[in-house]
Amino acid sequence: MEELKRRKSAIFVKRKHTGQIMKNVKTPTSDSYHDYLVSRLKAQSYAALYLETHFEEEETPDPGLLKLALSNVSEALS
């Protein structure tokens, strides 16, 4: 029983200091999703599929999402 308590306390001590260890870690930043999407939409076949999925989503697609999708395709193909 005493051994179990000792192990648990050792685990909790490690957890308590994790935040202090991780605050000095610099994580790499990711590329912008928008930039990635626009680069993919430059292929006309991908752009067509992208728009098709927006029209298939619901019976009445959300006008805001359609406008965004058309804007993304327009940006990529211009």
PyMOL commands that set and color helices and strands:
alter all, ss='L'
color gray80, all
select helices_A, chain A and resi 2-22+33-41+44-56+63-77
alter helices_A, ss='H'
color red, helices_A
deselect
rebuild
show_as cartoon
